[in-house]
Amino acid sequence: MKVGLLCGGPSLERGISLNSARSILDHLSAKDIEIMPFYFDHKKNAYQISCAQLYSNTPSDFDFKLHHTAKALSEKELVKSLQNVDIVFPAIHGAFGEDGTIQRFLEKHHIPFVGTESDVCRRVFDKYIANEFIAAQGFFTLPSIVLKIFHKDHKRLLQDFFAKYKIKRAVVKPASGGSSIGVFSVNTVEEALEKAEGIFSKRMDTRVVIEPFATGNEFTVIILQNRFGLPVAVLPTEIETDYTEHQIFDFRKKYLPTRQVTYHCPPRFSQDMIEKIQVQAEQLFSLFGMRDFARFDGWVMDDGNIWFSDFNPISGMEQNSFLFQQSSRIGLSHKGVLRHIVKHACARYQIAFPQKSHQVSKKKRKLIHVLFGGQTSERQVSLMSGTNVWLKLRESQRYQPSPFLLDTENHVWQLPYAFSLNHTVEEIQANCENAAVNQERLLTLEKKVQMRLASDEVDLDIHELPKRLTLDQFIAQAPFVFLALHGGMGEDGTLQSVLTMIGTSYNGSDKKVSALCMDKWATGELVKKLAIPGVQTAEKKVMAVADLLNLRVKQCKQLWKKLGQELKSKTLIVKPRSDGCSSGIVHLYSAEELYCYLELIRIGANAIPKHTFKNQTDIIELPSATMTDLLFEQFIETDMIRVKGNELKYQKRSGWMEITVGVVGKKGKLAVLNPSITVAEGEVLSVEEKFQGGTGINITPPPANIIKVSVLQKTKDLIKKLANKIGIAGYARLDAFMEVKTGNIILIEVNSLPGLTPSTVFYQQALAEKRPLFPRLLLEEFVNNKGY
C-alpha cells in the first residue's frame, strides 16, 4: 500500500508539520505500507521529497536546496503522482492544510484522503464562524467580534465590545490561524488594537477575532471514529499553567518541553465533568460533519459551563503529542492509532488496508534498558532523546527496548508505554507516584472509551503499572543500558564507572573520556597539550563562583576589563564549567551584563528570561545543580548566514563558521559524518534550536559554494584525529568553529552523549552520507558497536 504524505505549507506552523510527518513516517511505515512524502514550500510550490529529508529540523534546513534535492512538481504532475498512491494523509497544520484548501484540491481530482472534507474544514478552522455555529446549536460560547483588515471601524468596535461585556482582559487572535501562533492576551482597547494591527501588518490573517479571556481550566481532547463511523472522545488532557501575567497556552508551551505548563491526562476533573466533555465533543464532531480524527481545545469555565474554543481538523502528531498521549491510555500505540485512523479512512473509500503485521518475537531480540530524565537542567531534552530512542528501537528486529525514568530524586521507574509520553520528567514522576491510587478511577474511564472505540489495533496493556527501583537495582538487572541522560551523572563518568565495574555494556565513551568531555576547561587544556596542527581552542579562564558572587558593580567593571585583556576579546561567552551543552551559556556585552548574570546565580534562578541580555531571543535554562566554577571564553565572531524564503544568504565577516560534527565508531574505528553549519536566531544556540523539531537551522552538509569540498575534508580529517586522540568510543558530537578558507578548527566542546531527539542534527548528518543511514539503523549501530 502507498500512502502519500503531505507536509510543509505556507503557515507559521510548517515546522510542526514536519514533526508530524516524521511521526507518521516512523510509525506507519511497514513492509506492506510505503510512505511517499510530498512537501509544499511557503509559496505552496509542491515537491516530491525523499523520506530522508523529513528528518531535517525545519523547512529552512532544505528549502534553499529543494531545486536539486527534490523533484519540483507542476499541478498536473502533482495530481498524477497523488493519483498513483492509494490514499493521501495531509499533515499540514494551519492555513492551506486545515482550512479546506488542500482538501478541496484533493476532492477536485478525486484523490482519497485521510480526514475531514473541505467545506467542514473551512467552517471549523475559522474561529469566529465556528463559535457562531456552535452557539446557534445551543452550546455555551463566549461573545466575540471580528475585525477586518481594510475596515476603519476597529477602534469603535473594540470600545463597544469592551464596554458591553465589561471586559478587563481579552484574547486577540487570527480568525483563521493555527491554535498557537499570533495569539495575545490584552487588558485594554488600545492593547487589543495594537495586537490586531500587528497581525494585519504581518499578514497572518485578514480577519482578527477578539473575545473575553476565559476563566477556568483549559483542556484538549482527541476524537476518533469507530468502525461504525461514530465519534469517540478519548480521555481529555487538562492543561495547568499560570495565566496571571498575560501568559497563554502559546507555541512554546504547546510544543517545547517546559515547566511553565503541566499536563494531566486524564484530567483532575470529576467523572461527570469528563463524561460531559466527551459527550459534547462527540456531538460537535457529528454536527460539524468531521471525519476520522480531530482535536478540540476548550475550557471548563468557573461556573461549570464547557466552552469549545478551537477545532483542529489535523491534530499535531509529534512523538509526545496529545493524540499519542491520550490514545496510549486506551491501549493504542503510535503505530496502533495511526493505523486505526488510516484504516477508517480507507474503509470510507472501500480501499483494502493491510492486515496487522506480524510482531517480532521478543525472545529473538536482545533486551535494552533506555534510561532518561535526571536532575539536570537538560532533563527535558533527555526525556525527548530517551523516548525517541525507545520508540525507534521498538521497530528493531535486533533489540527490544524498555523505557526507564531517572526521576529528580534519583529513583528509577520502569515505565508502561502511556507513562512515557508526558512532556516533562516531573509530570511522569508525579504520574508514577500516584499510579496505584488513581488506577481504579482511570481504568473505569479507559475501559469505557476502549469498549466504545472497539479498535482491532489495540496493542498495549492498560493495566500495567510503573515499577519503582533504586538506581542500584536498575543497574544490577540491566542487560544493556542505553544512556540517554544529558549532563550530571549520565555524562560525567559516574554511571559509566559503575556499569564498567559490574560488566554491563552501555553506549558511548568510557568513564575517563566522559569525565573529560564534561569538563569544558579540561577539554580545552587537553587540546592545547595535544598541539595538533590546525586545531586550537578558544582562550578560556575558569573562576570559582564563590569568588564572584559578592562582587559589587565597581569590582565587576574591573574584572570585565581584566578578562577582556586576558582573553583578547571585547565581549565574552560565560558558561558553567561542567554541565550540558546549552545550560547557562550567555554572550555578555558589558560589565553590567556580567553583574546581572552573577545576580541571577546569586538568587538561585532556574532560568534566564528572554531579552535579559542583548540579542537573547529565548529563555536560557540554568543548571539545576549548584555551580562551583564559571568558564569565561573569548567570543568568536562568525560569518553571517541566514535562510530567507528559498534562498541562502551568506555574508562574510570573520571567515569563521560554527559547525557541529558527529563521529561514529565502525568496527573499532571512528568515521566522521558530514558536518553541519549551525545557525542561531540569537547569538548562542538555544536548547530548543539544538534539539527541538520546528526550531533552529542546521545546514547539512555545508554548501560547496560557501565551503570547498577539499576544505571540508580537511576539517573532517582534523575532527577524526582529535576524536581519536581524546579517546572517543561509540559515538559523539563535536562543536567547533571552522575557518572557511583553511578548514582549521577552534574546538568549543565535545558531547559524549549528544541529543538524540526526533530531529537531531546527528540523524541529518547520517542521512547525508553516500550510503544514508536512517535513524533506527544508526541507533542500532551505537549499540552494535559496543559488541551487544
Buried (B, 14 or more C-beta within 10 A) or exposed (E): BEBBBBBBBBBBBBBBBBBBBBBBBBBBBBEEBBBBBBBBBBEEBBBBBBBBBBBBBBBBBBBBBBEEBBBEBEEEEBBEBBEEBBBBBBBBBBBBBBBBBBBBBBBEEEBBBBBBBBBBBBBBBBBBBBBBBBBEEEBBBBEBBBBBBEEEEBBEBBEEBBEEBEBEBBBBBBBBBBBBBBBBBBBBBEBBBEBBBBBBEEEBBBBBBBBBBBEBBBBBBBBBBBEEEBBBBBBBBBBEBEBEEEEBBBBBBBBBBBBBBBBBBBBEBEEEBBBBBBEBBBBBBBEBEBBBBBBBBBBBBEEEBBBBBBBBBBBBBBBBBBBBBBBBBBBBBBBBBBBBBBBBBBBBEEBEBBEBEEEBEEEEBEBBBBBBBBBBBBBBBBBBBBBBBBBBBBBBEBBBBBBBBBBBEEBBBBBBBBBBBBBBBBBBBBBBBEBEEEBEEBEEBBBBBBEBBEBEBBBBEBEBBBBBBEBEEBBEEBEBBBBBBBBBBBBBBBBBBBBBEEEBBBBBBBBEBBBBBBBBBBBBBBBEEEEEEBBBBBBBBBBEBEEBEEBEEEEBBEBBEEBBEEBEBEBBBBBBBBBBBBBBBBBBBBBEBBBBBBEBBBEEBEBBEBEBBBEBEBBBBBBBBEBEBBBBBBBBBBBEBEBEEBEBEBEEEEBBBBBBBBBBBEEEEBBBBBBBBBBBBBBBBBBBBBBBBBBBBBBBBBEEEBBBEEBBEBBBEBBBBBBEBBEBBBBBBBBBBBBBEEBBBBBBBBBBBBBBBBBBBBBBBBBBEEEBBBBBEBBBBBBBBBEB
